[in-house]
Amino acid sequence: MLEQSAVNRERRRGEAGGAMACAGCEKPILDKFLLHVLERAWHAACVRCADCRAPLADKCYSRDNKLFCRNDFFR
């Protein structure tokens, strides 16, 4: 579910001079790499569980456009 892409390859027009806005923090993604989760772009550091704030590296679960770790999703 987590897909890493080069920013230059996936760049879209946005408010920050062509940089994409992060779905987690809404700041421009100026890093060399970004993550695509739920068809939205994220800073790698912003891909965290909405409840416990644990980083999500390999798998994540979603509900209501929020990301969760396995434990919090099934709780």
Gaussian input, Z-matrix of N, CA and C with variables (Angstrom, degrees):
# hf/3-21g

backbone

0 1
 N
 C     1     B1
 C     2     B2     1     A1
 N     3     B3     2     A2     1     D1
 C     4     B4     3     A3     2     D2
 C     5     B5     4     A4     3     D3
 N     6     B6     5     A5     4     D4
 C     7     B7     6     A6     5     D5
 C     8     B8     7     A7     6     D6
 N     9     B9     8     A8     7     D7
 C    10    B10     9     A9     8     D8
 C    11    B11    10    A10     9     D9
 N    12    B12    11    A11    10    D10
 C    13    B13    12    A12    11    D11
 C    14    B14    13    A13    12    D12
 N    15    B15    14    A14    13    D13
 C    16    B16    15    A15    14    D14
 C    17    B17    16    A16    15    D15
 N    18    B18    17    A17    16    D16
 C    19    B19    18    A18    17    D17
 C    20    B20    19    A19    18    D18
 N    21    B21    20    A20    19    D19
 C    22    B22    21    A21    20    D20
 C    23    B23    22    A22    21    D21
 N    24    B24    23    A23    22    D22
 C    25    B25    24    A24    23    D23
 C    26    B26    25    A25    24    D24
 N    27    B27    26    A26    25    D25
 C    28    B28    27    A27    26    D26
 C    29    B29    28    A28    27    D27
 N    30    B30    29    A29    28    D28
 C    31    B31    30    A30    29    D29
 C    32    B32    31    A31    30    D30
 N    33    B33    32    A32    31    D31
 C    34    B34    33    A33    32    D32
 C    35    B35    34    A34    33    D33
 N    36    B36    35    A35    34    D34
 C    37    B37    36    A36    35    D35
 C    38    B38    37    A37    36    D36
 N    39    B39    38    A38    37    D37
 C    40    B40    39    A39    38    D38
 C    41    B41    40    A40    39    D39
 N    42    B42    41    A41    40    D40
 C    43    B43    42    A42    41    D41
 C    44    B44    43    A43    42    D42
 N    45    B45    44    A44    43    D43
 C    46    B46    45    A45    44    D44
 C    47    B47    46    A46    45    D45
 N    48    B48    47    A47    46    D46
 C    49    B49    48    A48    47    D47
 C    50    B50    49    A49    48    D48
 N    51    B51    50    A50    49    D49
 C    52    B52    51    A51    50    D50
 C    53    B53    52    A52    51    D51
 N    54    B54    53    A53    52    D52
 C    55    B55    54    A54    53    D53
 C    56    B56    55    A55    54    D54
 N    57    B57    56    A56    55    D55
 C    58    B58    57    A57    56    D56
 C    59    B59    58    A58    57    D57
 N    60    B60    59    A59    58    D58
 C    61    B61    60    A60    59    D59
 C    62    B62    61    A61    60    D60
 N    63    B63    62    A62    61    D61
 C    64    B64    63    A63    62    D62
 C    65    B65    64    A64    63    D63
 N    66    B66    65    A65    64    D64
 C    67    B67    66    A66    65    D65
 C    68    B68    67    A67    66    D66
 N    69    B69    68    A68    67    D67
 C    70    B70    69    A69    68    D68
 C    71    B71    70    A70    69    D69
 N    72    B72    71    A71    70    D70
 C    73    B73    72    A72    71    D71
 C    74    B74    73    A73    72    D72
 N    75    B75    74    A74    73    D73
 C    76    B76    75    A75    74    D74
 C    77    B77    76    A76    75    D75
 N    78    B78    77    A77    76    D76
 C    79    B79    78    A78    77    D77
 C    80    B80    79    A79    78    D78
 N    81    B81    80    A80    79    D79
 C    82    B82    81    A81    80    D80
 C    83    B83    82    A82    81    D81
 N    84    B84    83    A83    82    D82
 C    85    B85    84    A84    83    D83
 C    86    B86    85    A85    84    D84
 N    87    B87    86    A86    85    D85
 C    88    B88    87    A87    86    D86
 C    89    B89    88    A88    87    D87
 N    90    B90    89    A89    88    D88
 C    91    B91    90    A90    89    D89
 C    92    B92    91    A91    90    D90
 N    93    B93    92    A92    91    D91
 C    94    B94    93    A93    92    D92
 C    95    B95    94    A94    93    D93
 N    96    B96    95    A95    94    D94
 C    97    B97    96    A96    95    D95
 C    98    B98    97    A97    96    D96
 N    99    B99    98    A98    97    D97
 C   100   B100    99    A99    98    D98
 C   101   B101   100   A100    99    D99
 N   102   B102   101   A101   100   D100
 C   103   B103   102   A102   101   D101
 C   104   B104   103   A103   102   D102
 N   105   B105   104   A104   103   D103
 C   106   B106   105   A105   104   D104
 C   107   B107   106   A106   105   D105
 N   108   B108   107   A107   106   D106
 C   109   B109   108   A108   107   D107
 C   110   B110   109   A109   108   D108
 N   111   B111   110   A110   109   D109
 C   112   B112   111   A111   110   D110
 C   113   B113   112   A112   111   D111
 N   114   B114   113   A113   112   D112
 C   115   B115   114   A114   113   D113
 C   116   B116   115   A115   114   D114
 N   117   B117   116   A116   115   D115
 C   118   B118   117   A117   116   D116
 C   119   B119   118   A118   117   D117
 N   120   B120   119   A119   118   D118
 C   121   B121   120   A120   119   D119
 C   122   B122   121   A121   120   D120
 N   123   B123   122   A122   121   D121
 C   124   B124   123   A123   122   D122
 C   125   B125   124   A124   123   D123
 N   126   B126   125   A125   124   D124
 C   127   B127   126   A126   125   D125
 C   128   B128   127   A127   126   D126
 N   129   B129   128   A128   127   D127
 C   130   B130   129   A129   128   D128
 C   131   B131   130   A130   129   D129
 N   132   B132   131   A131   130   D130
 C   133   B133   132   A132   131   D131
 C   134   B134   133   A133   132   D132
 N   135   B135   134   A134   133   D133
 C   136   B136   135   A135   134   D134
 C   137   B137   136   A136   135   D135
 N   138   B138   137   A137   136   D136
 C   139   B139   138   A138   137   D137
 C   140   B140   139   A139   138   D138
 N   141   B141   140   A140   139   D139
 C   142   B142   141   A141   140   D140
 C   143   B143   142   A142   141   D141
 N   144   B144   143   A143   142   D142
 C   145   B145   144   A144   143   D143
 C   146   B146   145   A145   144   D144
 N   147   B147   146   A146   145   D145
 C   148   B148   147   A147   146   D146
 C   149   B149   148   A148   147   D147
 N   150   B150   149   A149   148   D148
 C   151   B151   150   A150   149   D149
 C   152   B152   151   A151   150   D150
 N   153   B153   152   A152   151   D151
 C   154   B154   153   A153   152   D152
 C   155   B155   154   A154   153   D153
 N   156   B156   155   A155   154   D154
 C   157   B157   156   A156   155   D155
 C   158   B158   157   A157   156   D156
 N   159   B159   158   A158   157   D157
 C   160   B160   159   A159   158   D158
 C   161   B161   160   A160   159   D159
 N   162   B162   161   A161   160   D160
 C   163   B163   162   A162   161   D161
 C   164   B164   163   A163   162   D162
 N   165   B165   164   A164   163   D163
 C   166   B166   165   A165   164   D164
 C   167   B167   166   A166   165   D165
 N   168   B168   167   A167   166   D166
 C   169   B169   168   A168   167   D167
 C   170   B170   169   A169   168   D168
 N   171   B171   170   A170   169   D169
 C   172   B172   171   A171   170   D170
 C   173   B173   172   A172   171   D171
 N   174   B174   173   A173   172   D172
 C   175   B175   174   A174   173   D173
 C   176   B176   175   A175   174   D174
 N   177   B177   176   A176   175   D175
 C   178   B178   177   A177   176   D176
 C   179   B179   178   A178   177   D177
 N   180   B180   179   A179   178   D178
 C   181   B181   180   A180   179   D179
 C   182   B182   181   A181   180   D180
 N   183   B183   182   A182   181   D181
 C   184   B184   183   A183   182   D182
 C   185   B185   184   A184   183   D183
 N   186   B186   185   A185   184   D184
 C   187   B187   186   A186   185   D185
 C   188   B188   187   A187   186   D186
 N   189   B189   188   A188   187   D187
 C   190   B190   189   A189   188   D188
 C   191   B191   190   A190   189   D189
 N   192   B192   191   A191   190   D190
 C   193   B193   192   A192   191   D191
 C   194   B194   193   A193   192   D192
 N   195   B195   194   A194   193   D193
 C   196   B196   195   A195   194   D194
 C   197   B197   196   A196   195   D195
 N   198   B198   197   A197   196   D196
 C   199   B199   198   A198   197   D197
 C   200   B200   199   A199   198   D198
 N   201   B201   200   A200   199   D199
 C   202   B202   201   A201   200   D200
 C   203   B203   202   A202   201   D201
 N   204   B204   203   A203   202   D202
 C   205   B205   204   A204   203   D203
 C   206   B206   205   A205   204   D204
 N   207   B207   206   A206   205   D205
 C   208   B208   207   A207   206   D206
 C   209   B209   208   A208   207   D207
 N   210   B210   209   A209   208   D208
 C   211   B211   210   A210   209   D209
 C   212   B212   211   A211   210   D210
 N   213   B213   212   A212   211   D211
 C   214   B214   213   A213   212   D212
 C   215   B215   214   A214   213   D213
 N   216   B216   215   A215   214   D214
 C   217   B217   216   A216   215   D215
 C   218   B218   217   A217   216   D216
 N   219   B219   218   A218   217   D217
 C   220   B220   219   A219   218   D218
 C   221   B221   220   A220   219   D219
 N   222   B222   221   A221   220   D220
 C   223   B223   222   A222   221   D221
 C   224   B224   223   A223   222   D222

   B1=1.4415
   B2=1.5248
   B3=1.3128
   B4=1.4563
   B5=1.5151
   B6=1.3114
   B7=1.4483
   B8=1.5102
   B9=1.3373
   B10=1.4572
   B11=1.5177
   B12=1.3226
   B13=1.4534
   B14=1.5042
   B15=1.3058
   B16=1.4625
   B17=1.5142
   B18=1.3210
   B19=1.4603
   B20=1.5240
   B21=1.3193
   B22=1.4591
   B23=1.5188
   B24=1.2935
   B25=1.4581
   B26=1.5240
   B27=1.3055
   B28=1.4566
   B29=1.5204
   B30=1.3141
   B31=1.4636
   B32=1.5250
   B33=1.2914
   B34=1.4630
   B35=1.5158
   B36=1.2891
   B37=1.4557
   B38=1.5216
   B39=1.3173
   B40=1.4552
   B41=1.5039
   B42=1.3022
   B43=1.4564
   B44=1.5208
   B45=1.3074
   B46=1.4672
   B47=1.5248
   B48=1.3161
   B49=1.4536
   B50=1.5097
   B51=1.3022
   B52=1.4531
   B53=1.5073
   B54=1.3239
   B55=1.4668
   B56=1.5170
   B57=1.3103
   B58=1.4630
   B59=1.5210
   B60=1.3155
   B61=1.4589
   B62=1.5293
   B63=1.3092
   B64=1.4556
   B65=1.5327
   B66=1.3248
   B67=1.4674
   B68=1.5225
   B69=1.3353
   B70=1.4594
   B71=1.5071
   B72=1.3243
   B73=1.4697
   B74=1.5230
   B75=1.3125
   B76=1.4635
   B77=1.5300
   B78=1.3251
   B79=1.4625
   B80=1.5283
   B81=1.3302
   B82=1.4675
   B83=1.5250
   B84=1.3125
   B85=1.4665
   B86=1.5188
   B87=1.3135
   B88=1.4537
   B89=1.5269
   B90=1.3387
   B91=1.4552
   B92=1.5232
   B93=1.3167
   B94=1.4637
   B95=1.5243
   B96=1.3336
   B97=1.4559
   B98=1.5216
   B99=1.3231
   B100=1.4542
   B101=1.5115
   B102=1.3074
   B103=1.4590
   B104=1.5189
   B105=1.3264
   B106=1.4611
   B107=1.5156
   B108=1.3131
   B109=1.4626
   B110=1.5197
   B111=1.3206
   B112=1.4649
   B113=1.5257
   B114=1.3315
   B115=1.4662
   B116=1.5236
   B117=1.3308
   B118=1.4608
   B119=1.5173
   B120=1.3166
   B121=1.4636
   B122=1.5261
   B123=1.3234
   B124=1.4705
   B125=1.5247
   B126=1.3437
   B127=1.4627
   B128=1.5294
   B129=1.3043
   B130=1.4651
   B131=1.5314
   B132=1.3207
   B133=1.4666
   B134=1.5327
   B135=1.3090
   B136=1.4728
   B137=1.5282
   B138=1.3210
   B139=1.4658
   B140=1.5225
   B141=1.3356
   B142=1.4632
   B143=1.5160
   B144=1.3284
   B145=1.4587
   B146=1.5326
   B147=1.3236
   B148=1.4647
   B149=1.5309
   B150=1.3382
   B151=1.4685
   B152=1.5271
   B153=1.3216
   B154=1.4716
   B155=1.5312
   B156=1.3260
   B157=1.4661
   B158=1.5223
   B159=1.3422
   B160=1.4653
   B161=1.5279
   B162=1.3364
   B163=1.4702
   B164=1.5308
   B165=1.3182
   B166=1.4615
   B167=1.5260
   B168=1.3244
   B169=1.4590
   B170=1.5298
   B171=1.3106
   B172=1.4649
   B173=1.5182
   B174=1.3097
   B175=1.4591
   B176=1.5152
   B177=1.3200
   B178=1.4497
   B179=1.5198
   B180=1.3021
   B181=1.4555
   B182=1.5176
   B183=1.3209
   B184=1.4566
   B185=1.5213
   B186=1.3178
   B187=1.4581
   B188=1.5257
   B189=1.3180
   B190=1.4698
   B191=1.5322
   B192=1.3323
   B193=1.4679
   B194=1.5196
   B195=1.3183
   B196=1.4614
   B197=1.5196
   B198=1.3277
   B199=1.4560
   B200=1.5191
   B201=1.3345
   B202=1.4588
   B203=1.5208
   B204=1.3220
   B205=1.4577
   B206=1.5332
   B207=1.3075
   B208=1.4638
   B209=1.5296
   B210=1.3289
   B211=1.4677
   B212=1.5259
   B213=1.3226
   B214=1.4617
   B215=1.5358
   B216=1.3077
   B217=1.4580
   B218=1.5264
   B219=1.3282
   B220=1.4710
   B221=1.5250
   B222=1.2975
   B223=1.4624
   B224=1.5017
   A1=111.12
   A2=119.19
   A3=121.89
   A4=109.28
   A5=117.45
   A6=122.54
   A7=108.98
   A8=116.93
   A9=121.32
   A10=108.86
   A11=117.83
   A12=123.14
   A13=110.09
   A14=116.45
   A15=120.58
   A16=108.97
   A17=116.83
   A18=121.11
   A19=110.27
   A20=117.55
   A21=119.82
   A22=111.75
   A23=118.12
   A24=121.81
   A25=111.49
   A26=117.40
   A27=121.75
   A28=113.55
   A29=118.07
   A30=121.19
   A31=111.36
   A32=115.23
   A33=122.56
   A34=108.27
   A35=116.16
   A36=120.24
   A37=110.20
   A38=117.81
   A39=123.23
   A40=110.07
   A41=115.74
   A42=120.20
   A43=112.28
   A44=118.14
   A45=121.13
   A46=111.56
   A47=118.03
   A48=121.09
   A49=113.36
   A50=117.77
   A51=121.49
   A52=113.69
   A53=118.68
   A54=121.33
   A55=109.68
   A56=115.29
   A57=120.50
   A58=109.28
   A59=116.78
   A60=121.51
   A61=109.02
   A62=116.82
   A63=123.17
   A64=109.53
   A65=116.51
   A66=121.21
   A67=111.32
   A68=118.05
   A69=121.08
   A70=113.91
   A71=117.04
   A72=120.69
   A73=113.18
   A74=117.48
   A75=124.70
   A76=113.85
   A77=117.62
   A78=121.24
   A79=108.71
   A80=118.05
   A81=120.01
   A82=111.73
   A83=115.82
   A84=121.45
   A85=106.79
   A86=116.17
   A87=122.68
   A88=111.36
   A89=116.88
   A90=122.35
   A91=110.14
   A92=115.71
   A93=120.62
   A94=110.67
   A95=117.47
   A96=121.50
   A97=110.44
   A98=115.22
   A99=121.71
   A100=107.64
   A101=116.84
   A102=121.99
   A103=109.00
   A104=115.41
   A105=120.97
   A106=107.52
   A107=116.09
   A108=122.66
   A109=106.79
   A110=117.29
   A111=122.60
   A112=111.30
   A113=115.21
   A114=122.66
   A115=113.60
   A116=116.55
   A117=122.56
   A118=108.84
   A119=116.95
   A120=122.35
   A121=110.46
   A122=115.59
   A123=122.24
   A124=109.93
   A125=117.26
   A126=120.79
   A127=106.06
   A128=118.36
   A129=120.69
   A130=110.69
   A131=117.63
   A132=120.92
   A133=112.95
   A134=118.10
   A135=121.42
   A136=113.27
   A137=117.05
   A138=120.30
   A139=107.12
   A140=115.06
   A141=123.24
   A142=109.75
   A143=115.51
   A144=121.29
   A145=109.00
   A146=116.34
   A147=121.11
   A148=112.30
   A149=117.93
   A150=120.53
   A151=112.65
   A152=117.70
   A153=120.49
   A154=113.54
   A155=117.80
   A156=124.49
   A157=113.88
   A158=117.95
   A159=121.44
   A160=109.49
   A161=118.06
   A162=120.11
   A163=110.08
   A164=115.77
   A165=121.63
   A166=107.92
   A167=116.67
   A168=120.23
   A169=113.31
   A170=117.64
   A171=119.72
   A172=113.49
   A173=116.60
   A174=121.04
   A175=109.70
   A176=114.75
   A177=119.54
   A178=108.36
   A179=115.49
   A180=122.73
   A181=106.96
   A182=117.18
   A183=118.59
   A184=111.70
   A185=113.10
   A186=122.43
   A187=106.10
   A188=116.91
   A189=121.67
   A190=112.10
   A191=117.33
   A192=124.28
   A193=113.86
   A194=118.06
   A195=123.00
   A196=108.23
   A197=116.29
   A198=122.12
   A199=110.44
   A200=116.28
   A201=121.74
   A202=110.64
   A203=115.92
   A204=120.99
   A205=107.02
   A206=116.72
   A207=121.11
   A208=112.18
   A209=116.94
   A210=120.46
   A211=112.16
   A212=117.24
   A213=119.87
   A214=112.10
   A215=117.86
   A216=120.15
   A217=111.38
   A218=116.95
   A219=120.76
   A220=112.79
   A221=117.65
   A222=121.16
   A223=111.12
   D1=-30.26
   D2=179.31
   D3=-91.14
   D4=119.95
   D5=-177.36
   D6=-120.10
   D7=125.46
   D8=179.83
   D9=-97.93
   D10=132.83
   D11=-178.10
   D12=-134.98
   D13=153.41
   D14=174.39
   D15=-72.69
   D16=136.45
   D17=-178.05
   D18=-59.61
   D19=-42.97
   D20=-176.95
   D21=-60.95
   D22=-33.06
   D23=-178.86
   D24=-76.56
   D25=-29.44
   D26=-173.58
   D27=-110.16
   D28=9.04
   D29=-173.36
   D30=-64.74
   D31=136.18
   D32=175.99
   D33=-125.59
   D34=160.54
   D35=178.33
   D36=-69.36
   D37=136.78
   D38=178.74
   D39=-151.88
   D40=-172.88
   D41=-177.96
   D42=-72.50
   D43=-25.71
   D44=-173.39
   D45=-93.45
   D46=53.96
   D47=175.81
   D48=63.00
   D49=37.31
   D50=179.03
   D51=95.60
   D52=-10.48
   D53=178.98
   D54=-78.40
   D55=146.65
   D56=177.75
   D57=-79.46
   D58=149.73
   D59=176.73
   D60=-90.58
   D61=139.05
   D62=178.48
   D63=-70.78
   D64=135.12
   D65=178.35
   D66=-69.20
   D67=-22.75
   D68=-178.90
   D69=-84.59
   D70=-49.43
   D71=-175.17
   D72=-111.42
   D73=-9.62
   D74=179.83
   D75=67.13
   D76=10.90
   D77=175.51
   D78=-88.28
   D79=157.18
   D80=179.98
   D81=-64.55
   D82=143.95
   D83=177.08
   D84=-94.29
   D85=106.30
   D86=-179.42
   D87=-108.57
   D88=0.51
   D89=-179.50
   D90=-69.62
   D91=162.94
   D92=177.86
   D93=-67.11
   D94=-34.38
   D95=-178.99
   D96=-122.88
   D97=153.29
   D98=175.83
   D99=-138.64
   D100=167.72
   D101=176.71
   D102=-113.30
   D103=139.66
   D104=173.72
   D105=-106.25
   D106=115.13
   D107=178.92
   D108=-131.31
   D109=128.98
   D110=-179.25
   D111=55.31
   D112=38.93
   D113=178.32
   D114=61.35
   D115=24.81
   D116=175.73
   D117=-128.53
   D118=153.28
   D119=-179.38
   D120=-90.43
   D121=142.04
   D122=-178.20
   D123=-138.40
   D124=147.42
   D125=162.57
   D126=-67.04
   D127=146.18
   D128=178.54
   D129=-58.31
   D130=-37.92
   D131=-178.52
   D132=-71.62
   D133=-16.99
   D134=-178.30
   D135=-90.08
   D136=-8.75
   D137=179.11
   D138=-82.41
   D139=90.62
   D140=-176.15
   D141=-136.80
   D142=157.36
   D143=176.75
   D144=-64.96
   D145=134.86
   D146=-179.15
   D147=-66.92
   D148=-24.42
   D149=-179.38
   D150=-93.34
   D151=-59.84
   D152=-173.76
   D153=-94.06
   D154=-7.93
   D155=178.42
   D156=67.05
   D157=15.89
   D158=177.06
   D159=-69.01
   D160=141.10
   D161=176.75
   D162=-64.11
   D163=141.62
   D164=179.43
   D165=-110.02
   D166=109.74
   D167=-174.23
   D168=-103.13
   D169=-45.93
   D170=-174.30
   D171=-104.85
   D172=-45.62
   D173=-177.89
   D174=-133.59
   D175=150.05
   D176=172.44
   D177=-148.21
   D178=162.85
   D179=-179.32
   D180=-124.74
   D181=151.38
   D182=-177.76
   D183=-132.22
   D184=149.01
   D185=174.91
   D186=-153.69
   D187=130.56
   D188=179.35
   D189=54.64
   D190=41.13
   D191=-179.94
   D192=60.68
   D193=22.20
   D194=174.45
   D195=-113.29
   D196=148.64
   D197=179.17
   D198=-97.77
   D199=143.63
   D200=-179.31
   D201=-139.07
   D202=151.84
   D203=168.19
   D204=-76.68
   D205=168.08
   D206=-178.04
   D207=-57.87
   D208=-46.43
   D209=-177.03
   D210=-60.96
   D211=-45.70
   D212=-177.57
   D213=-74.53
   D214=-30.69
   D215=178.82
   D216=-65.56
   D217=-41.26
   D218=-176.17
   D219=-90.92
   D220=2.99
   D221=179.03
   D222=-78.07

